[in-house]
Amino acid sequence: MPHFSIDSDAIAKDSALAAARARDGAAPALAARLRSGEALDDVSVATLLLSKDLPTDELIGIARARRPVGPPQIETFSPLYITNECDGECLMCGMRSNNRALKRETADQATVDEQLDILHRRGIRAVAVLSGEYRHGARRQTMLKRAAAATRAALDRGFSHVLINVGSIDADEYAGLLTGIARDGDDALAPHVTMCTFQETYDPTVYAKFMGSTPDNPRCGFERRLQNFDRAAEAGMRSVNPGVLLGLNHDLAYELITLCAHVRHLTALGLQVYISLPRLRKASGAEHRRGVSDDDLARVVALLSARFPDAKVVISTREAREIQQRLLPIIGVLTAGSPGVAPYDEAGARFEIEASQFEVVDQRPFEVILGECLAIGATIDGYAPVQATSPTPAF
């Protein structure tokens, strides 16, 4: 199958078409079709997003009906940043290379091992390994080797799911990144390892504005980033995590249409798909702080959950407790933790924005956050609470 690509002019026209259909009152008929289980086309999904006469709670209800009966069934994982060094130039990110306000930190392998042990003792069984992104050369190869070592260390400790978020990987680099990980008979990775590469925005013009366009910038290649999951699949990975940073592009319908197309492409490759929807947040030294509204976030989550019931929508503790609780019945993953480097101790984590990629709204220990989910009867894959509480189902 050809690698994923887009026609941004055609998508912009589709976004305008969705807006026109929303104004013309197409929502009730489309909502009925979605409620019946029909797989709507991408423009129809965007039409429902823009149809503000269709209540958000109705969309949430449609998505809830597509989920398994009973209490929420979700996964979790915690992020583990091994460094906040980065050669990228992304304007909205605290880790960007020219941000002199950020306190730079890098964890050695012993510290990474200690962090994994702490997370495991606290009941976490799924972890995301994160770093910056680097130019070609010795530094890039060193950091990829360190990410590979952290991934193997997590698997060796019994973590059931490891996510790798280190930027775009070239085809010839995947072998090194995945070295030492067991393979099945068809050469696919045996353990659950997910490649995470958030496009941030699918609009090439907006992408260039925020991510930069200088040739030595490791994130300047829009197409290279767009096709990273195709290369991951060819390297034997069977689980991927695309994402959009909500708030970068004002045309939310454009982003939703393209994200739907991307998910359909990845599903056709036979991949398990996670869909991350972080909102733009305050970051060290960054001016761009405003994301989409709470209501728009809920509409995007509901529509993706209803349209792709086999995918898993990911929400993090960038979101406040109230948003988490509202969306819990329709998401697939709630991830809790800190975007600081090696931030965990036996009881909590560090969250200072001066050393983190972005601001986290909910800074409670993940035991408290996940404990609230367990208390209403939720099941959580990737978490083995040290002191389980008796659930009081509310669904």
Residue, then its C-alpha position, 0 to 999 in steps of 0.5 A: m500500500p502507498h504511504f499516506s499522503i494528503d492533498s491540503d487544497a482538497i481537504a480545505k474544500d472538504s472543510a468548507l463543504a462540511a461547514a456549508r452542510a452544517r449551516d444547511g441543517a444536515a446534522p439530525a440525519l447524520a447523527a441518526r446514521l452514526r447512532s445506527g452504527e454506520a461508518l460516516d465519511d470524513v466530511s460527514v463527521a466534520t459536519l457533525l463537529l460544526s453543527k452547534d445546534l446538535p448538543t455535545d451531550e448528544l454526541i457523547g451519548i452516541a459515542r457511549a452507545r458504541r462502547p461496551v456495556g457497563p463501566p468504562q474499560i480503559e488503559t493507562f500509561s505514564p510518560l517517562y522523559i529521558t531528556n528535555e534536550c531537543d534540536g527542534e524549533c517548535l514555537m509552542c514547545g518548552m523543549r525547543s532548542n532556542n528556549r533559554a528559559l528551560k532548565r535542561e536535564t538528561a537522565d542517565q540509564a541508571t536513573v531511567d532504570e530507577q524511574l521504571d522501578i518506581l513506576h512499577r512499584r507504584g502499580i504502573r504497567a505501561v510507560a511512554v519513553l520520550s525524548g526530544e528530536y535531533r539532527h542527523g549525526a552522532r547525537r541523534q544516534t546516541m539518543l535513539k540508542r538510549a531510547a532503545a535501551a529504555t524500551r528494553a529495560a521497561l519490557d525486561r521489568g514486565f511492563s505490558h505496553v511501551l510507547i516510543n515517542v522520539g520523533s520521526i525515524d528513518a527506515d534504516e534507523y528502525a532496526g537499531l531502535l527495535t534491536g533486542i525486542a522479540r519477534d513473532g513468526d511474521d517478524a512483527l514485534a511480539p510485545h506491545v510496543t507503540m510508535c507515537t508521532f503526533q503530526e500536531t497539525y495536518d495543514p502544511t502551512v500551519y506546520a511550517k509556521f510552528m515547527g519551522s522550515t530550516p533544513d537542519n531542523p529535524r522536524c521541518g519535513f512535513e511528509r517525513r513525519l506524516q509517513n513515519f507510521d508507514r515506516a514503523a509498520e514496515a519495520g514490524m511495529r503493529s501499534v501506532n499513536p497519531g495525534v493532533l495538538l488542538g489549537l494550532n490550526h483554527d480550522l478544526a474541521y480540516e484537522l478532523i477530516t485529515l485525522c480520520a483519513h489517517v486513521r482509516h489508512l493505518t487501520a487498513l494496514g492492520l495496525q492497532v490505532y491510538i488517537s491522542l488529542p492534547r490541547l495547546r497548553k502554556a509552555s516555558g518561554a512560549e507565547h502560544r497558549r490557547g487551545v480549543s474550548d472544552d466543548d470542542l474537545a468533547r465533540v472531537v473526542a465523541l466523534l472519533s470514538a463513535r466513528f472508530p470504536d476499535a481505535k482508542v482515544v487518548i486523553s491525558t492529565r493536561e485536562a482538568r479532573e472535570i474534563q476527565q470525568r466527562l470523557l471517561p465513558i467514551i475514551g480508551v486511554l487516560t494517561a497520568g504523569s509528569p512531562g518533566v525529566a525522570p520526575y517520579d518518586e515513591a509518592g508523586a512527581r515534579f511538575e515545574i514548568e521551568a523544566s517541562q515540555f508543557e503545563v499539566v493541569d491535574q498534578r495529583p498522584f496518578e494513584v488518586i486519579l486512577g483510583e477515582c476511575l476504579a471507584i466508579g467501577a472502571t477497569i484499567d489495563g496497565y495499572a495494578p494498584v498496590q492497594a485496591t479499593s472496592p468499586t462502587p459502580a455508577f454506570 
